Amino acid sequence: MDDPPLTSTGLHVSFEVFDDANGNAIGTATIDADFTGTGEFRARRIYQDSVQMGIFEDLLVSGSLTVITSDATYAFDLAGCEAGTQNRVDQIHRPNGPRPGGDAPANDAPSGAIALAPGAATQQWTGGAAIESEAPCVIGKGDDAFEFGLGRTVWFSVVGTGDPITIDPRGSDFDTVVAAYASSANGLVQVGCVDDDEIGQAQGLLTFDTTLGTTYLVQIGGVIGQVAGDPEDPQWGRLRLHIS
């Protein structure tokens, strides 16, 4: 079949279906799908080895997929499907540029966490931090939960105000992961972890509820894997951090 007539407004096409066992045609399938835009947004995503810029739009999908054979007819509602458009440019940079290294930061582990308060801002080079993270980052809940890879992490602490606190790494020049923990008798208990934000920005903000007077530890590091580097090495660079 030639490339289907897929556009930003829909997909309407029919084609033959075949038996995998013998290659014989056994019926037809028809896709009638309409796409409705939810609003374009522009994004500039900064990674360690690249900058990605583009215009993106999520699309709502409606319609059906119908498969007809000599034995049966199957109909599938496409409302649960996802679609999107993007006009994107990727700029790869500094393939032979700076390398990780330098002295290990004083806040390379939870015991050396630097105390910050809402309203504070700081910058730090993370290339000298240990490759392995000191605590895991778990994203999602229940059966959808999974451990997200991060490394070359540095640590901060913040005392709860009774209101939500936001950890903001925007402006950093690498793909960050931000996690927050509370201390317990059994060790650190995660209260939140985030990689990208809701529109895919590589420096996602973490906002979590706090209890007045409780000290929270914040771990910030890089995503494991680079665009043009060692796929097992966490990203690193200049961390720019603001607490609010």
Rosetta silent file (secondary structure, phi, psi, omega in degrees, C-alpha in Angstrom):
SEQUENCE: MDDPPLTSTGLHVSFEVFDDANGNAIGTATIDADFTGTGEFRARRIYQDSVQMGIFEDLLVSGSLTVITSDATYAFDLAGCEAGTQNRVDQIHRPNGPRPGGDAPANDAPSGAIALAPGAATQQWTGGAAIESEAPCVIGKGDDAFEFGLGRTVWFSVVGTGDPITIDPRGSDFDTVVAAYASSANGLVQVGCVDDDEIGQAQGLLTFDTTLGTTYLVQIGGVIGQVAGDPEDPQWGRLRLHIS
SCORE:     score description
SCORE:     0.000 S_00000001
   1 L     0.000  137.674  175.167    0.000    0.000    0.000 S_00000001
   2 L   -65.499  165.096  177.405    1.211    3.497   -0.791 S_00000001
   3 L   -54.545  129.921 -178.164    1.710    5.932    2.053 S_00000001
   4 L   -67.523  153.864 -178.754   -1.776    6.666    3.492 S_00000001
   5 L   -75.746   70.893 -179.575   -3.207   10.177    3.100 S_00000001
   6 L   -86.197  125.766  177.877   -2.364   11.255    6.638 S_00000001
   7 E  -130.233  178.285  178.990   -2.900   14.965    7.322 S_00000001
   8 L   -73.811   -6.360  179.885   -3.226   17.182   10.372 S_00000001
   9 L  -109.336  -10.618  178.292   -7.022   16.900   10.087 S_00000001
  10 E   162.947 -179.884  177.159   -7.457   13.157    9.746 S_00000001
  11 E  -141.248  120.330 -179.442   -6.786    9.810    8.138 S_00000001
  12 E  -133.447  108.667 -173.375   -9.284    8.115    5.821 S_00000001
  13 E  -156.897  149.693  173.568   -8.044    4.999    4.063 S_00000001
  14 E  -124.586  146.980 -179.361   -8.977    1.396    3.204 S_00000001
  15 E  -156.355  161.750  179.197   -6.571   -1.483    2.616 S_00000001
  16 E   -78.343  150.778  172.446   -6.455   -5.267    2.415 S_00000001
  17 E  -115.580  150.363 -171.528   -5.595   -7.431    5.415 S_00000001
  18 E  -128.163  154.168  175.221   -3.688  -10.688    5.083 S_00000001
  19 L   -79.894  121.148 -178.586   -3.313  -13.990    6.926 S_00000001
  20 L   -61.013  -29.835 -174.459    0.161  -14.087    8.498 S_00000001
  21 L   -70.557  -40.101 -174.888    0.303  -17.862    8.121 S_00000001
  22 L  -125.758   -4.752  178.611   -0.108  -18.067    4.333 S_00000001
  23 L    79.169    5.707 -178.772   -0.059  -14.502    3.030 S_00000001
  24 L   -80.775  143.451  174.348   -3.563  -14.727    1.548 S_00000001
  25 E   -68.251  132.861 -177.105   -5.877  -11.712    1.563 S_00000001
  26 E  -123.903   -1.148  179.543   -8.728  -12.356    3.997 S_00000001
  27 E   167.163 -162.455 -179.020  -10.604   -9.045    4.086 S_00000001
  28 E  -132.753  156.996  175.358  -10.382   -5.285    4.260 S_00000001
  29 E  -130.049  141.544  179.944   -9.786   -2.671    6.906 S_00000001
  30 E  -129.394  128.273  174.989  -11.028    0.908    6.882 S_00000001
  31 E  -109.396  122.116  172.645   -9.765    3.767    9.028 S_00000001
  32 E  -122.661   96.706 -175.736  -11.966    6.840    9.345 S_00000001
  33 E  -125.217  134.018  175.390  -10.244    9.152   11.816 S_00000001
  34 E  -115.229  140.501 -179.291  -10.692   12.887   12.365 S_00000001
  35 E  -112.732  135.833  176.869   -8.203   15.024   14.293 S_00000001
  36 E  -121.304  122.520 -178.145   -9.082   18.121   16.297 S_00000001
  37 E   -69.164  146.158  178.596   -6.304   20.451   17.395 S_00000001
  38 L  -106.423    2.322  179.633   -6.002   21.432   21.056 S_00000001
  39 L   116.295  125.440  179.647   -3.800   24.484   20.462 S_00000001
  40 L   -73.568  150.760  170.660   -0.229   24.902   19.234 S_00000001
  41 E  -141.855  150.105  177.340    2.635   25.630   21.580 S_00000001
  42 E   -98.820  142.849 -179.761    6.258   26.468   21.007 S_00000001
  43 E  -138.478  143.431  173.421    8.974   24.686   22.913 S_00000001
  44 E  -127.680  107.806 -173.515   12.727   25.068   23.253 S_00000001
  45 E  -106.895  124.783 -175.768   14.198   22.009   24.905 S_00000001
  46 E  -105.054  124.513  175.356   17.795   22.118   26.084 S_00000001
  47 L  -119.683  173.987 -176.287   19.826   18.937   26.413 S_00000001
  48 L   -62.422  -40.334 -174.871   23.504   18.414   27.119 S_00000001
  49 L  -111.492    8.121 -176.528   24.457   17.877   23.464 S_00000001
  50 E  -161.766  163.768  169.514   21.621   19.574   21.614 S_00000001
  51 E  -125.776  130.077  179.175   18.883   22.163   21.521 S_00000001
  52 E  -112.805  126.141  179.012   15.486   21.183   20.136 S_00000001
  53 E  -126.171  142.768  179.546   13.125   23.896   18.925 S_00000001
  54 E  -177.266  174.919  173.850    9.721   23.457   17.394 S_00000001
  55 E  -114.055  126.423 -172.933    5.999   24.042   17.197 S_00000001
  56 E  -126.664  153.359  175.587    3.926   21.204   18.640 S_00000001
  57 E  -152.228  129.045  171.901    0.218   20.399   18.929 S_00000001
  58 E   -82.542  142.486 -177.487   -1.679   17.563   20.578 S_00000001
  59 E  -119.835  136.228  170.625   -4.667   16.297   18.589 S_00000001
  60 E   -81.849  138.940 -176.345   -7.909   14.718   19.786 S_00000001
  61 E  -112.202  132.678  172.571   -8.826   11.625   17.761 S_00000001
  62 E  -134.613  155.671  179.522  -12.352   10.516   16.836 S_00000001
  63 E   128.077 -160.877 -173.188  -13.575    7.869   14.424 S_00000001
  64 E  -149.419  157.648  168.620  -13.254    4.138   13.940 S_00000001
  65 E  -116.252  122.238 -178.933  -11.212    1.267   12.555 S_00000001
  66 E  -119.427  127.019  178.043  -13.353   -1.428   10.911 S_00000001
  67 E  -116.075  124.775 -178.245  -11.985   -4.807    9.831 S_00000001
  68 E  -120.673  123.106  173.861  -14.203   -7.035    7.672 S_00000001
  69 E  -123.471  177.684  178.649  -13.371  -10.667    6.862 S_00000001
  70 L   -68.683  -18.453 -176.479  -15.447  -13.558    5.557 S_00000001
  71 L   -99.660  -29.274 -173.033  -15.835  -14.787    9.137 S_00000001
  72 L  -163.466  167.081  173.965  -16.469  -11.667   11.179 S_00000001
  73 E  -124.176  132.955 -179.296  -16.528   -7.890   11.407 S_00000001
  74 E  -121.253  134.807  179.782  -14.530   -6.018   14.015 S_00000001
  75 E  -127.792  133.297 -177.579  -15.025   -2.359   14.908 S_00000001
  76 E  -126.179  129.557  176.275  -12.710   -0.315   17.116 S_00000001
  77 E   -79.118  130.531 -176.908  -13.389    3.146   18.542 S_00000001
  78 L   -93.170    7.647 -175.917  -10.362    5.410   18.027 S_00000001
  79 L   -62.250  -24.855 -179.879  -11.272    7.894   20.764 S_00000001
  80 L   -86.223    0.350 -178.751   -8.565    6.454   23.027 S_00000001
  81 L   -82.226  162.407  179.916   -5.817    6.982   20.457 S_00000001
  82 L  -121.181  145.526  176.225   -3.269    9.786   20.545 S_00000001
  83 E  -147.740  162.166  179.555   -1.953   11.971   17.732 S_00000001
  84 E  -165.761  163.427  175.972    0.112   15.084   17.394 S_00000001
  85 E  -121.816  152.848  176.172    1.936   17.359   15.012 S_00000001
  86 E  -153.579  140.533  173.062    5.390   18.813   15.231 S_00000001
  87 E  -122.521  100.350 -161.936    7.587   21.110   13.207 S_00000001
  88 E  -126.165  145.970  173.387   10.954   20.545   14.816 S_00000001
  89 E  -129.250  129.282  176.717   14.604   21.470   14.398 S_00000001
  90 E  -110.905  128.951  178.076   17.408   19.741   16.339 S_00000001
  91 E  -114.983  110.046  177.725   20.783   21.437   16.680 S_00000001
  92 E   -83.747  138.370 -176.257   23.594   19.152   17.852 S_00000001
  93 L  -143.749  167.295  177.909   26.462   20.998   19.503 S_00000001
  94 L    39.058   49.621  178.718   29.779   20.650   21.352 S_00000001
  95 L   -62.775  -25.453  178.659   30.446   16.972   20.419 S_00000001
  96 L  -115.512   23.994 -174.475   34.099   17.493   21.402 S_00000001
  97 L   -83.697 -149.217 -174.724   33.434   20.097   24.069 S_00000001
  98 L   -56.894  150.334  178.223   33.705   19.995   27.877 S_00000001
  99 L  -116.655  156.670  177.495   33.929   16.675   29.665 S_00000001
 100 L   -65.422  155.884  179.149   32.687   15.759   33.140 S_00000001
 101 L   151.182 -172.483 -176.540   35.181   16.072   35.931 S_00000001
 102 L   101.138  177.165  179.157   36.495   18.332   38.627 S_00000001
 103 L   -64.984  145.612  174.596   36.334   18.044   42.393 S_00000001
 104 L   -63.322  132.152  179.983   33.386   16.208   43.898 S_00000001
 105 L   -66.284  151.420 -179.573   30.884   18.824   45.110 S_00000001
 106 L   -61.585  -26.899 -179.093   30.403   19.208   48.858 S_00000001
 107 L  -103.532   36.525  179.577   26.722   18.334   48.372 S_00000001
 108 L   -71.229  -17.707 -178.475   27.392   15.167   46.364 S_00000001
 109 L  -133.105  162.840 -178.828   25.530   13.123   49.019 S_00000001
 110 H   -56.214  -33.534 -177.894   22.512   13.740   51.279 S_00000001
 111 H   -65.471  -20.683  179.651   24.782   14.343   54.284 S_00000001
 112 H  -105.246   17.182 -175.764   26.234   17.405   52.558 S_00000001
 113 L   -53.666  134.486  178.107   22.934   18.891   51.380 S_00000001
 114 E   -86.416  126.783 -178.008   23.045   22.673   50.996 S_00000001
 115 E   -77.010  129.558  175.510   20.208   24.424   52.838 S_00000001
 116 L  -130.278  158.289  178.036   18.042   26.703   50.727 S_00000001
 117 L  -126.149  157.641  175.702   14.824   28.567   51.481 S_00000001
 118 L   -51.614  133.325 -175.145   11.957   29.675   49.239 S_00000001
 119 L   100.794  -13.785 -178.558   13.136   32.661   47.237 S_00000001
 120 L   -80.401  153.223  174.893   16.710   31.378   47.007 S_00000001
 121 E  -138.846  146.383  179.898   18.591   30.860   43.743 S_00000001
 122 E  -153.182  164.263  174.612   21.904   29.132   43.102 S_00000001
 123 E  -131.231  150.361 -179.470   24.134   27.730   40.366 S_00000001
 124 E  -159.315  142.184  173.000   26.404   24.699   40.439 S_00000001
 125 E   -85.150  129.061 -175.362   28.603   22.584   38.146 S_00000001
 126 L  -107.604    3.139 -175.432   27.574   18.910   38.403 S_00000001
 127 L   -66.003  -19.209  179.595   30.283   17.291   36.248 S_00000001
 128 L   -94.586   -0.396 -178.298   32.320   16.196   39.278 S_00000001
 129 L   -72.629  155.613  178.699   29.453   14.459   41.072 S_00000001
 130 L   -60.118  142.607 -178.304   29.409   10.670   41.466 S_00000001
 131 L   -62.182  -43.767 -177.241   27.891    8.847   38.502 S_00000001
 132 E   -78.907  137.458  174.865   25.549    6.772   40.671 S_00000001
 133 L   -75.994  156.890 -178.969   22.621    8.500   42.364 S_00000001
 134 L   -90.219  -16.245  179.436   22.202    8.084   46.119 S_00000001
 135 L  -146.652  150.163 -178.195   18.422    7.534   46.048 S_00000001
 136 L   -77.868  160.205  170.676   16.004    6.302   43.366 S_00000001
 137 E  -114.696  118.742  178.273   13.476    8.371   41.426 S_00000001
 138 E  -111.253  123.133  179.818   10.110    6.636   40.998 S_00000001
 139 E  -110.456  137.860 -178.537    7.666    8.179   38.541 S_00000001
 140 L    92.576  175.810 -178.127    3.999    7.183   38.388 S_00000001
 141 L  -134.546  154.772  175.442    1.804    5.291   40.833 S_00000001
 142 H    59.097 -135.255 -178.026    0.610    1.737   41.342 S_00000001
 143 H   -67.638  -17.027 -179.277    1.066   -0.571   38.369 S_00000001
 144 H   -91.056   -1.092 -176.883    2.253    2.372   36.260 S_00000001
 145 L   -73.904  142.902  176.124    5.162    3.238   38.569 S_00000001
 146 E  -150.580  153.526  179.222    8.708    2.820   37.267 S_00000001
 147 E   -86.028  127.031 -176.026   12.198    3.789   38.380 S_00000001
 148 E   -99.574  135.068 -176.490   13.693    6.563   36.252 S_00000001
 149 L   -75.627  130.515  174.614   17.430    6.653   35.608 S_00000001
 150 E  -148.399  161.663  178.532   19.418    9.602   36.925 S_00000001
 151 E  -167.161 -177.778 -173.495   22.965   10.270   38.068 S_00000001
 152 E    48.106   54.610 -174.037   25.664   12.861   38.822 S_00000001
 153 E   -93.920  152.522  171.286   23.306   14.235   41.446 S_00000001
 154 E  -124.839  159.863 -169.786   23.713   17.036   43.967 S_00000001
 155 E  -124.160  145.120  176.250   21.659   17.579   47.119 S_00000001
 156 E  -137.735  163.253  174.364   19.862   20.451   48.786 S_00000001
 157 E  -128.834  151.432  178.112   17.536   20.782   51.771 S_00000001
 158 E  -146.262  139.426 -178.983   14.502   22.975   52.321 S_00000001
 159 E   -93.541  131.347 -178.041   12.289   23.387   55.386 S_00000001
 160 L   -61.653  143.449  179.448    8.570   23.061   54.816 S_00000001
 161 L  -103.812   -7.356 -171.799    6.414   26.168   55.112 S_00000001
 162 L    93.403  -10.805  176.328    3.056   24.401   55.256 S_00000001
 163 L  -115.129  166.514  176.087    2.448   25.434   51.626 S_00000001
 164 L   -61.476  146.145  175.380    3.624   23.797   48.393 S_00000001
 165 E  -119.497  139.690 -179.127    7.278   24.368   47.455 S_00000001
 166 E  -114.884  130.370  174.966    8.547   24.396   43.867 S_00000001
 167 E  -103.037  116.295 -169.208   12.027   23.289   42.791 S_00000001
 168 E  -119.527  107.120  179.136   12.775   25.009   39.469 S_00000001
 169 L   -98.858   14.799 -178.980   15.862   23.970   37.397 S_00000001
 170 L   -60.469  141.918 -175.156   14.908   25.927   34.272 S_00000001
 171 L    99.437  -13.066  174.657   17.922   27.564   32.667 S_00000001
 172 L   -67.847  152.800 -176.795   20.161   24.541   33.302 S_00000001
 173 L  -101.937   27.104  174.139   22.084   23.377   30.232 S_00000001
 174 L  -146.939  167.348 -177.223   21.345   19.652   30.614 S_00000001
 175 L   -79.687  108.586 -170.970   18.296   17.385   30.908 S_00000001
 176 E   -91.900  157.850  166.335   17.492   17.409   34.632 S_00000001
 177 E  -127.970  131.967 -177.356   15.703   15.058   37.017 S_00000001
 178 E  -122.781  128.148  178.218   14.416   16.514   40.311 S_00000001
 179 E  -133.016  148.065  177.694   13.351   14.428   43.309 S_00000001
 180 E  -126.961  146.356 -175.520   12.327   15.333   46.857 S_00000001
 181 E  -139.179  151.725  168.745   12.378   13.142   49.957 S_00000001
 182 E  -110.544  149.835  179.644   11.359   13.193   53.592 S_00000001
 183 E   -86.129  144.639  175.581   13.415   11.386   56.252 S_00000001
 184 E  -142.047  175.575  179.576   11.984    8.467   58.188 S_00000001
 185 L   -63.053  -23.054 -178.553   13.248    5.772   60.532 S_00000001
 186 L  -100.275   10.491  179.425   13.662    3.528   57.487 S_00000001
 187 E   113.181 -156.214 -177.416   15.540    6.082   55.383 S_00000001
 188 E   -82.187  136.791  177.035   14.415    8.506   52.707 S_00000001
 189 E  -116.346  119.333 -177.211   10.794    8.451   51.550 S_00000001
 190 E   -67.431  135.514  174.869   10.162   10.018   48.157 S_00000001
 191 E  -111.616   -6.494  176.786    7.512   12.741   48.059 S_00000001
 192 E   173.379  151.081  175.775    7.894   13.535   44.362 S_00000001
 193 E  -154.650  140.860 -177.965   10.082   13.145   41.292 S_00000001
 194 E  -145.729  143.732  172.496    9.894   14.671   37.812 S_00000001
 195 L  -101.550  -91.640  177.706   11.849   14.537   34.569 S_00000001
 196 L   -86.549  166.502  175.583   10.230   16.702   31.871 S_00000001
 197 L   -89.278 -173.436 -172.024    7.300   19.058   32.399 S_00000001
 198 L   -66.995  -18.355  176.889    3.804   18.674   30.960 S_00000001
 199 L  -110.012   16.132  172.816    4.827   20.067   27.562 S_00000001
 200 L    86.609    8.329  176.267    8.054   18.128   27.385 S_00000001
 201 L   -62.312  138.052 -172.358   10.538   20.765   28.501 S_00000001
 202 L   -74.265  -10.498  176.846   13.715   18.970   29.559 S_00000001
 203 L  -115.418   83.095 -176.189   13.996   20.956   32.804 S_00000001
 204 L   -79.531  144.117  176.201   10.786   20.050   34.627 S_00000001
 205 L   -85.177  142.759  173.461    9.638   21.797   37.812 S_00000001
 206 E  -112.936  121.415  175.145    8.789   19.740   40.885 S_00000001
 207 E  -116.279  130.423 -179.249    6.089   21.093   43.207 S_00000001
 208 E  -140.538  150.198  177.682    5.241   19.168   46.377 S_00000001
 209 L   -72.101  146.008 -178.980    3.138   19.777   49.492 S_00000001
 210 L  -128.382  156.071  173.470    5.060   20.484   52.688 S_00000001
 211 L  -104.250  133.218 -177.802    4.484   20.282   56.421 S_00000001
 212 L   -53.856  126.095  176.387    5.536   23.295   58.462 S_00000001
 213 L    87.074  -11.755  179.326    8.956   22.704   60.035 S_00000001
 214 L   -80.702  134.043  178.400    9.699   19.425   58.245 S_00000001
 215 E   -90.631  128.866  178.868   13.043   19.287   56.436 S_00000001
 216 E  -112.364  140.380  175.831   12.963   17.872   52.905 S_00000001
 217 E   -99.926  136.671 -177.055   15.992   16.689   50.930 S_00000001
 218 E  -119.234  124.904  178.493   16.126   17.492   47.219 S_00000001
 219 E  -110.514  126.752 -179.637   18.226   15.460   44.769 S_00000001
 220 E  -129.320  127.899  179.401   18.915   16.924   41.315 S_00000001
 221 E  -148.230 -163.848 -177.716   20.860   15.173   38.585 S_00000001
 222 E  -108.838  152.235  174.010   20.935   14.371   34.904 S_00000001
 223 E   -62.676  140.367  176.038   18.991   11.918   32.782 S_00000001
 224 E   -75.057  124.008 -179.473   21.008    8.809   31.966 S_00000001
 225 L   111.748  135.945 -179.362   21.920    8.923   28.280 S_00000001
 226 L  -120.580  160.376  177.119   23.125   11.659   25.964 S_00000001
 227 L   -66.320  -42.731 -175.950   22.206   12.598   22.407 S_00000001
 228 L  -133.072   40.389 -178.453   25.800   12.214   21.181 S_00000001
 229 L  -142.622 -162.126 -179.399   27.637   10.645   24.106 S_00000001
 230 L   -65.521  120.058 -177.057   27.896    7.565   26.291 S_00000001
 231 L   -67.290  -12.624  179.397   24.352    6.138   26.618 S_00000001
 232 L  -100.180   -3.383 -175.777   25.138    4.940   30.143 S_00000001
 233 L   -96.617  128.489  177.772   26.540    8.241   31.422 S_00000001
 234 E   -63.667  148.922  174.256   24.188   10.696   33.159 S_00000001
 235 L   -69.239  157.279 -175.478   23.949   14.165   31.707 S_00000001
 236 L  -154.703  169.365  177.680   25.726   16.940   33.608 S_00000001
 237 L   156.834 -148.817 -179.291   26.491   20.612   33.297 S_00000001
 238 E   -91.016  108.857  177.389   25.625   23.973   34.808 S_00000001
 239 E   -83.173  127.478  172.879   22.646   23.603   37.162 S_00000001
 240 E  -116.294  121.644 -168.815   20.608   26.765   37.621 S_00000001
 241 E  -130.468  138.205  175.524   18.165   26.412   40.484 S_00000001
 242 E  -134.330  138.330  179.246   15.437   28.545   42.015 S_00000001
 243 E  -112.007  132.826  177.779   13.247   27.663   45.015 S_00000001
 244 L  -143.100    0.000    0.000    9.780   29.172   45.472 S_00000001
